[in-house]
Amino acid sequence: MSLQYITRAPKVAVENPNLLILLHGYGSNEEDLFSFAEELPDELLIISVRAPYEMGYGGYAWYAINFDDIKGKFSDAKQAISSVHKIASFIDEVSTKYNTNKTFLLGFSQGAILSYAMSLHYPNKVNHVIALSGYIFEELTPNEISKSIKTDYYISHGSVDQVIPVDWARKAPEFLSSLNLTAVYSEYPVGHGVAPQNFYSFKDWIIKRM
């Protein structure tokens, strides 16, 4: 397989399992979001993916975030687009290997940013996107976005997020709505993380779409 990953197989026999792919945030690894797996539906095949760029100390990134005196803080858009294509290829590999049905893509922070981008570059490769604590990074959106996309989106953000401002996240449902795409948006009184009630909210959203 093109990316490293860990798996939780369905806990019940399913011929064509629904697939949930987890994309961690900057500086983390595939173990991070995998803690969700135990609490999610038994029928799901859950795959947590490791980002390709090593940062040391067990941390990985989907793309570099650079800091300098001239540009300040900026993201490496070329690396990000490269990761978008890698994720798309990986989804194809996994879907073929496990003979899957629907695909859910859940990303946190940098993983959420790439989940948005992947769904817009590769129409309907995933059926459902769960974007936690992320935003739509305009440099990663295609110049022309297909009108055939049927993917729907669950979006949530911490109202006191100190890493990604909540104002950035609030633009996402408006942008998706302008493309006639369906998005559910919610905020929680937390920083850059996932509140327990947020977890139960997106869990319920997943169950309704299985």
C-alpha positions as CSV (number, residue, x, y, z in Angstrom):
1,M,0.0,0.0,0.0
2,S,1.2,3.5,-0.8
3,L,0.7,4.9,2.8
4,Q,1.1,3.3,6.2
5,Y,-2.0,2.6,8.1
6,I,-3.6,0.7,10.9
7,T,-7.0,-1.1,10.7
8,R,-10.0,-2.0,12.8
9,A,-11.8,-4.7,10.9
10,P,-15.6,-4.9,11.2
11,K,-16.6,-6.6,14.4
12,V,-19.4,-8.4,12.6
13,A,-19.3,-10.3,9.3
14,V,-19.9,-7.8,6.4
15,E,-19.4,-8.7,2.8
16,N,-19.0,-5.2,1.5
17,P,-18.2,-3.1,4.6
18,N,-18.6,0.7,4.7
19,L,-15.2,2.2,5.0
20,L,-14.1,5.0,7.4
21,I,-10.7,6.6,6.7
22,L,-9.1,8.7,9.4
23,L,-6.6,11.5,8.6
24,H,-4.7,12.9,11.6
25,G,-3.5,16.5,12.1
26,Y,-0.1,18.2,11.8
27,G,2.6,16.6,13.9
28,S,0.5,13.6,15.0
29,N,0.3,10.1,13.7
30,E,-2.1,7.3,12.8
31,E,-2.6,6.3,16.5
32,D,-4.2,9.6,17.4
33,L,-7.7,9.4,15.9
34,F,-7.7,5.6,16.1
35,S,-9.0,6.1,19.7
36,F,-12.4,6.8,18.1
37,A,-12.5,3.4,16.6
38,E,-13.7,1.4,19.7
39,E,-16.8,3.6,20.0
40,L,-17.8,3.6,16.4
41,P,-20.3,1.2,14.7
42,D,-19.2,-2.5,14.6
43,E,-20.0,-2.8,10.9
44,L,-17.5,-0.2,9.9
45,L,-14.0,-1.0,8.5
46,I,-11.9,1.7,10.0
47,I,-8.5,2.6,8.6
48,S,-6.3,5.3,10.2
49,V,-3.6,6.6,7.9
50,R,-0.1,8.0,8.6
51,A,0.8,11.2,6.8
52,P,3.8,10.9,4.4
53,Y,6.2,13.6,5.8
54,E,8.1,12.7,8.9
55,M,8.7,15.4,11.5
56,G,10.6,13.3,14.1
57,Y,9.5,12.2,17.6
58,G,6.8,10.1,16.1
59,G,5.1,13.0,14.4
60,Y,4.0,13.3,10.8
61,A,2.5,15.9,8.5
62,W,0.5,16.0,5.3
63,Y,2.4,19.2,4.3
64,A,4.9,21.5,5.9
65,I,3.9,24.6,7.7
66,N,6.8,27.1,7.5
67,F,7.6,30.2,9.5
68,D,9.9,33.0,8.3
69,D,10.4,36.8,8.8
70,I,9.0,37.8,5.4
71,K,6.0,35.6,4.8
72,G,5.2,34.8,8.5
73,K,3.4,31.5,8.8
74,F,2.6,29.8,5.5
75,S,1.6,26.3,4.2
76,D,3.4,24.3,1.5
77,A,0.6,24.1,-1.0
78,K,2.6,21.9,-3.4
79,Q,3.2,19.3,-0.7
80,A,-0.5,19.5,0.3
81,I,-1.7,18.9,-3.3
82,S,0.8,16.0,-3.5
83,S,-0.8,14.5,-0.4
84,V,-4.3,15.0,-1.8
85,H,-3.4,12.8,-4.8
86,K,-1.7,10.2,-2.5
87,I,-4.9,10.0,-0.3
88,A,-7.0,9.5,-3.5
89,S,-4.8,6.7,-4.7
90,F,-4.8,5.1,-1.2
91,I,-8.6,5.1,-1.1
92,D,-8.6,3.3,-4.4
93,E,-6.2,0.7,-3.1
94,V,-8.1,0.1,0.1
95,S,-11.5,0.0,-1.7
96,T,-10.2,-2.7,-4.0
97,K,-8.4,-4.7,-1.3
98,Y,-11.4,-4.8,1.1
99,N,-14.2,-4.7,-1.5
100,T,-15.9,-1.8,0.3
101,N,-19.2,-0.1,-0.1
102,K,-19.6,3.6,1.0
103,T,-16.6,5.6,2.0
104,F,-16.5,8.1,4.9
105,L,-13.5,10.4,5.2
106,L,-12.8,11.9,8.6
107,G,-10.1,14.4,9.0
108,F,-8.9,16.5,12.0
109,S,-7.2,19.9,11.4
110,Q,-4.7,19.4,8.5
111,G,-6.5,16.1,7.8
112,A,-9.8,18.0,7.5
113,I,-8.2,20.5,5.2
114,L,-7.1,17.7,2.9
115,S,-10.5,15.9,3.2
116,Y,-12.2,19.0,1.7
117,A,-9.6,19.3,-1.0
118,M,-9.7,15.6,-1.9
119,S,-13.5,15.5,-2.2
120,L,-13.4,18.5,-4.6
121,H,-10.6,17.2,-6.7
122,Y,-12.0,13.7,-7.0
123,P,-15.8,14.0,-7.3
124,N,-17.6,11.2,-5.4
125,K,-14.5,9.2,-4.6
126,V,-15.9,9.6,-1.0
127,N,-19.5,9.7,-0.1
128,H,-19.3,11.5,3.1
129,V,-16.8,13.9,4.7
130,I,-16.4,14.7,8.4
131,A,-14.2,17.8,8.8
132,L,-13.2,18.5,12.4
133,S,-11.3,21.7,13.3
134,G,-10.3,22.5,9.7
135,Y,-11.1,24.9,6.9
136,I,-11.3,25.1,3.1
137,F,-7.8,26.1,1.9
138,E,-8.4,28.0,-1.3
139,E,-5.1,27.2,-2.9
140,L,-6.1,23.5,-2.8
141,T,-9.4,23.9,-4.5
142,P,-9.7,23.1,-8.2
143,N,-10.1,25.9,-10.7
144,E,-13.3,24.3,-11.9
145,I,-15.3,22.2,-9.4
146,S,-17.5,19.5,-10.9
147,K,-21.2,20.0,-10.7
148,S,-21.7,16.2,-10.3
149,I,-20.5,16.0,-6.7
150,K,-23.0,14.4,-4.3
151,T,-20.7,14.2,-1.2
152,D,-22.2,15.6,2.0
153,Y,-20.3,17.2,4.8
154,Y,-20.3,17.2,8.6
155,I,-18.3,20.2,9.9
156,S,-17.5,21.1,13.5
157,H,-15.1,23.5,15.2
158,G,-14.1,24.8,18.6
159,S,-15.5,28.3,19.2
160,V,-12.2,29.2,21.1
161,D,-9.8,27.4,18.7
162,Q,-6.4,29.0,19.1
163,V,-4.8,27.2,16.2
164,I,-7.3,27.6,13.3
165,P,-9.7,30.6,13.9
166,V,-13.3,29.7,14.0
167,D,-14.1,32.4,11.4
168,W,-12.1,30.3,8.8
169,A,-14.3,27.2,9.6
170,R,-17.5,29.2,9.3
171,K,-16.8,30.0,5.6
172,A,-16.8,26.3,4.7
173,P,-20.6,25.7,4.8
174,E,-21.2,28.9,2.8
175,F,-18.7,27.8,0.2
176,L,-20.2,24.3,-0.1
177,S,-23.7,25.7,-0.2
178,S,-22.7,27.9,-3.2
179,L,-21.9,24.6,-5.0
180,N,-25.3,23.2,-4.0
181,L,-23.6,20.8,-1.6
182,T,-25.1,19.8,1.8
183,A,-23.2,20.6,4.9
184,V,-24.1,20.4,8.6
185,Y,-22.1,22.8,10.8
186,S,-21.7,23.0,14.5
187,E,-19.5,24.7,17.1
188,Y,-18.5,23.6,20.5
189,P,-17.0,25.6,23.4
190,V,-13.5,24.1,23.2
191,G,-10.1,24.9,21.7
192,H,-8.4,22.9,19.0
193,G,-9.9,19.5,19.8
194,V,-13.0,17.3,19.8
195,A,-15.5,17.7,22.6
196,P,-17.3,14.5,23.8
197,Q,-20.7,15.8,22.6
198,N,-19.0,16.6,19.2
199,F,-17.9,12.9,19.0
200,Y,-21.5,11.7,19.6
201,S,-22.9,14.1,17.1
202,F,-20.7,13.0,14.2
203,K,-21.1,9.3,15.3
204,D,-24.9,9.8,14.9
205,W,-24.4,11.5,11.6
206,I,-22.3,8.5,10.4
207,I,-24.9,5.9,11.6
208,K,-27.7,7.7,9.7
209,R,-25.7,7.4,6.5
210,M,-24.7,3.8,6.7
